């Protein structure tokens, strides 16, 4: 029995030695990670390096070039702007001109109390919103709505003050662009929210089909879609022909502000629907069931549960509509009339028709600053939503 046990043990040891996995060879990425660690480069830095290099090469460098051109003046020749650095007799001189930015505000007729009214309305609106946000959990809903109403009235008066002042063509174009973008974004929210909500609540077998229908316009050229809209809305277009069959006289739609609103909403509506859908589809259905069990009606559940939890998607989608719409050029050029002044058309005229590159560069930099402000507000709003959860 002793010899038999020894043989069994010896055979088991031999089998285990055969079954043992061979020693692993070092993988190539282990050498790479070791070399990066020796150089003091972390994986986080390596991941950030690619987008940082992309942003530097294709955003910051062109932005620096455009900003430099905006500080020069127009000249006849190639390039059509003066040099910032000049050398004369061994002396290097840097010459910066702010005239292009000053031209953006020159020629405007401001009232005697314009800046006082602007500052007062801004302070009232800001203070009211801050008070409403601070006491939202401690006051009655009626009082909270009153505070918000004060802020909204202050903002409306601020906008009225801006639009009743005689500005020059550049400031008028900026205000007109903000108006077109803001109203189009509002309609995109009103139209897109029910669409995103319906897709998120649809059965699984229908969601992909509905999402494909939303994305389907992207399969064709943006320019062709705008041309198709002009074909629909022209005097002898499809819409007026259908109206004529029921005895309604033709409507003037093309080359109006209405056509520009329709074009912007139609073109950018998917940019609002898609991020909002991804937000709504992640909502926990048990929250809706709990609200119903507590006696809340569907509309009350929507206001108390669904809408607050989907605000981050609403804000993200609204910014994706507002930001490109504010600098839109194709839609107002093809659908708008001569009186449709948007900053995209002014920028095109300054750059190509007048060959005033410094003025066009100043407009582009100013437009970028105006666009960055909604980005900052969106980020703060999203942070507030996340913190509230």
Steps between C-alpha positions, in 0.01 A plus 500: 500500500791734571648444154156538338445833677843617395425413134163676509658812649782497247252467211288785632805725525598416144148570369486829687835597349364423151178697569682804631486796260831607346645823631350801326715720287481869571241666275607794282273745681667421831827630356317809370333569835830450677676743267222760547514458878879542491454822299245631751203480260182359649224322311263791569741744337540270201124478450461878525794565267320403178194731535722773645728483196198501269347805672833681496568433133152555358346749747747698706751560221236614245337711773834667572545572128150647470547709813828631364333597171227682695767724653631609160354741242387450144739564215499441126727211415580148602424436778224764530608606850804659657767315695495516877878470529714730289876542487652830402873564530539212742210614718216256559166672551169343604194696379155406624185673376171491692315694231325188366342432838413868549326501160263234630346749742548829316201676347251374759255743656462424870251669725618713795407231754590197289782360711317579824196304382715209383684477832179527704319232298799267516536542876127452564483186286818353648403571861147364449627177347755455780236561766262258331766233484605554863151490654346245262471241780372737768224716342159431361470433126304824450783706653758314294308565179475868595878523540552332163241732344701802618813355338318428175352851486847648553639290215211599272562868575870447435426347160249776420761762584749333268259469209360853528845658473647610166805281457734484203485217248735273696325519835165473324619182329622358831167569670309365202709181505433453872128554440482249216705244693304544825153477342604205283640324807172559684300341217751214481443433872120512463503267198792277593410419861179309412690319223783393732254405773292288260809321368630432853161355607447302179541118500853374440419370153390848385776714653765433237252569221389828657860606562584419138215728387646781712850449360381439143534865384873484580540248218457780248698817450418794725494730197257272314265494798490880516438516124216251543343725763519795262321287240224425748450859615534697177196668342425212264637237733344184636339664805327776304383251238339289772341810651368598157314170469284598800450860389756668729702778330878448478705602800825697493743279689832511315741789571339572836602453862248216522695304237824551694339370821363196317837431340694520827252287696480238224877483453604488866208318663686163509778666701244561774312170478799265520666623825160537666404146395817357654409679822135392508569138414721468812229612742406236754137390436462419869503873574192548284333201664577639845352836404184330374475292818513820703196631313663734248333533162704451181540874436606560861747211472641655185550839666640362825708204381561478126561865416748575783698183431517575128614864531863414429394346168278800423783744567752299297261467205402868514864608490565268205224686315573854619877505445510405128181697427649827625768491229286349224569623146342258251143507635456881515667535160270251325177540698522852644440830331718810458397621845610180671822617658696230677861514597588213266397704196681811628811292557483362144459848352793641696728213407415444132309802366702771677820293551528658843668211677583689824137609547377148421750355747377740771142391431602134522680548833205694643261230383718236667482692829122518471486124436730416792260667749217246433755221539593629844136539598425148377787358705385680814142386446608139454718516811204639695275219376757237596551660842125510556477127448 
